[in-house]
Amino acid sequence: MNTPVSPESLLHAALNGGRDHPATPRTPKAIADEAAAAVAAGAQVIHLHPFDASGRQTFDDVAVSATLREVRAVCPGIPISLSTSAEIEPDPQKRLTLIAGWTELPDLVSANQGEAGIREVCEMLIGRGVGIEAGLLSVDDATSFVGSGLTDRCERVLVETTETDPDRALTDAAAIERVIAEADIELPQVHHGEGIASWVVNARAIRRGHGIRTGLEDTPVLIDGSQAAGNGELVAVAAGLLAELGS
């Protein structure tokens, strides 16, 4: 029997990241258009990475604010999550300074728990009223999170296996989830994976009563391996999985 999941956390859409795909949005307008398509297809939370004028991911306040305004204009009331990934700015102090300079705040951020300086980022954003989605990319990340002192201050856990082989991805997701369960952490969970493996991770999560995430950041392909047209199509397929497996 599935564990009930709060409606607002069932289906998340991750719009871009560094994905090389014709539909990956990078300008505020393009990101807003893809966000609207994802919401129309059933997404209840939008995760995105702002880009600067040169097409690079950025924490710069001007780009962040412009992107948030565009997305909020077309997706009113939809929670927006931004990335705090070290891939965008690897220097922990510079990352903290840039994020502390945001003048328009997201509703949420994803915070990869295995990254240097992430606790300081989380503490600062919690103090500003931003919700934390604790990103667990590995068992080591999950173990670090258990001992972080943040477990009762986050909105949810993101189980984020990076394995591209479906069998290994399922094993990885189960192992991360086990660490959380053994620590008696009862935060809502949202599971996602990478590429074709993301779909089996999503299906397993639905059967276990967890939320799921999809979108071009996670996978450029559909369940059958064909290229997705964009975020709207990916979210529509994920919504179909929820309808099929979540009852």
Buried (B, 14 or more C-beta within 10 A) or exposed (E): EEEEBEEBBBBBBBBBBEBEBEBBBBBBBBBBBBBBBBBEBBBBBBBBBBBBEEEEBBBBBEBBBBBBEBBBEBBEEBBBBBBBBBEBBEEBEEBBEBBBEBEEBBBBBBBBBBBEBBBBBBBEBBEEEBBBBBBBBBEEBBBBBBEBEBBEBBBBBBBBBEBBBBEEBBEBBBBBBEBBEEBEBEBBBBBBBBBBBBBBBBBBBBEBBBBBBBBBBBBBBBBEEEEBEBBBBBBBBBBEBBEEBBE
